[in-house]
Amino acid sequence: MITKEDISAHFKKKPRPQSFRELAYALGLGSAEQRQLKRLLRELLHTGDLVQTRKGLYAPSEEVNLVKGYFEAHREGYGFVIPDNPGERDVFIPPPFSMGAMDNDRVIARPEPPGRKGRIIRILERARRKVAGTVQKTKTSCFVKPKSKAIGFDIYIPHEFCADVKNGQSVVVEIVEFPPDKRPPEGRIVKVIEKPESPLDEIEAVIEEFGLPRRFPHEVTGSAKSLRLKKEAAKRKDLRALPTVTIDGERAKDFDDAVSIEVTELGYRLWVHIADVSAYVPWDSPIDVEARKRGTSYYFPDRVIPMLPRELSENLCSLLPDEDRLAFTAEMEFDRYGKRFGQKFYPSLIKSNERMTYTQVARILTGEDQALTERYQGLIKDFENMVELASALRGRRMARGSLDFDLPEPEVLLDIQGRPEAIVRAERNIAHILIEEFMVAANEAVAEHLSELDLPSVYRVHEGPDPDKLEDIYRIAKTLFRKSFPKQPTLSAILALAKDTPKEEIVNQIILRSMKQARYSTVNAGHFGLASACYTHFTSPIRRYPDLIVHRILKEALPKKRISDEKKGWLEENLPDMAFSSSRMERTADESERVVLRAMRAWFMRDKTGDEFEARIVGITSYGIRARLTDFFVEGFLHVSAMTDDFYVFNEKDFSLAGRHTGKKFRIGDVIRVRVDRVDMEEKEIVLGIQAG
């Protein structure tokens, strides 16, 4: 039987456009196999691996200077094609040449010299068919204007599908046709979104807007309810006698990692135990298919939309205290300086001794809480050893050039009615750092092991910024730090310069905005942000699908350090799509969580119009000032038009606004007094004012 691998191998030998007859002859195919060849060629055209020239010849997309990837749309109308192959430069797509692509669509683009501009020539896969928007209705036409600023077109609704909706209503529209010419896409309204009357309604509206799953299919819930704890002790290493703890947030319900530590003659032995979801969820089972579709769990202030049914995520797979649980353990040996010199991976049986929180561990380590210290006396030495090892690991990571971002994260606190009663800065303490370092260490160890075995897998890759963006960062940083700016700058050196200064946050944001987004790929391209040559995700299979993939591959390869040729071929064919889908769903989760956070800020501030607050300037543009309130972790925007005591001019050299007549100056980090003038609930923006003078 002819396979896709046979076709790919043939094109590698003869990388030129070829006709169907040429291909059939070269591959020595009979009439029955030629029918199979036609089907496979259609599939390869659909995935973008092959393209058809104007003369009808088949060719690999890369051989005809085409780039396959996903489209990252921007609200101004332009966008970028992010190539599937790590290491290739992004392709800038000007507004007229996007072919109607939407954010996250999978596309093929043709770069056009000079430079790296280009045009989209084919849309391989639409990220979503349903879009939330606002009805714009007249006597002669009906359109839906998308809420997302990244969608640069309206959607035409035939009159027979919009008779029951009113102008200005929020709706969900399903796009039924994307015309090949420049006409707008056509859709039909599938749901009217009622105006949110409460913060919880707002979250419901976001779930509708992004088309997030609300419940599991009956087949999935039925499968989950039928599962029981497996009795596999004979096949697993029994670690139940090993002192083991989970360390998570106060509100966490899914515990997918636990840790144990021991001091050795040479340094430390660290066990990172990860929930063995793969023991309960085999490839292509109903639960697996649904988890692959979801890709990740979604975290909102009032709920979690889990990747796995709660029977698994909060019970059977969760590493609950005093319960026997199946785990996959990474056992690693480190010297006193944090250098790893040995590792083993194996299925295990564990029993967590304690469910600890980050706050508890930090208070124990600082001696702030005598009652906690006495209660967990038997674990204190382990926690101290963990801090020592984590400090050594972090020191090595920083020394190799890992980027140390310390961006404040907001936390929304809800009252019993589900209304935001406070929005605060989420605390990050020593316990967070030690768990982060241990998870990074385990992920690196697993990635290196799979890479050395030359097995197909999914890696977590993060490419560095393009050279021109890197130069922009250095130029901006030089204006901010002047005399202290290093002669041979690096991003890690710039972050160190900004640490604990008023400019820290803006420097972090500038560097983050210039960098590419981390993603999943079957190609190991390293992780720039961590300065890691080989990295994957292994430590969160309850909430991330790529981690579950890695577990299965690693487990299958353990006995003989290889997998069957049949399984290897299947993985090579299917993993690229799984990696792409996981990256896409991760971006959807991030964006939906950002929209919910903005909505919660707006609801929290809506009854504070006219109130005055102290605020710190966290961003300045030619349009105005972005300031964060001191009392709450809430940002608002002060437009230059509201600064009526002078005409203010933006100085990009030091990121300041200066009054042309008064000489009054506003800089990043300055503390100012602001007034809440308006809360725009539609745009979810807090509009600030300032006292004249």
Buried (B, 14 or more C-beta within 10 A) or exposed (E): EBEBEEBBEBBEEEEEBBEBEBBBEEBEBEEEBBEBBEEBBEEBBEBBBBBEEEEEBBBBBBBBEBBBBBBBBBEEBBBBBBBBEBEBBBBBBEEEBBBBBBBBBBBBBBBEEEEBBBBBEBBBBBBBBBBBBBBBBEEEEBBBEBBBEBBBBBBBBEEEBBEEBEEEBBBBBBBEEBEEEEEBBBBBBEEBBEEBEEBBBBBBBBBBBBBBBEEBBEEBBEBBEEBEEBEEEEEBBEBBEBBBBBBBEEEBBBBBBBBBBEBEEEBBBBBBBBBBBBBBBEBEBBBBBBBBEBBBBBBBBBEBBBBBBBBBBBBBBBBBBEEBBBBBBBBBBBEEEBEBEEBBBBBBBBBBBBBBBBBBBBBBBEEEBEEBBEEBEEBBEBBEBBBBBBBBBBEBBBEEBBBBEEEBEBBBEBEEEBEBEBBBEEEBBBBBBBBBBBBBBBBBBBBBBBBEBEBBBBBBBBBBBBEEBBEBBBEBBBEBBEEEBBEEBEBBBBBEBBEEBBBBBBBBBBBEEBBBEBBBBBEBBBBBBBBBBBBBBBBBBBBBBBBBBBBBBBBBBBEEEEBEEEBBBBBBBBBBBBBBBBBBBBBBBEBBBEBBBBBBBBBBBBEBEEEEBEBBBBBBEEEBBBBBBEEBBBBBBBEBEBBEEBEBEBBEEBBBBBBEEEEBEBBBBBEBEBBBBBBEBEEBBBBBBBEEE
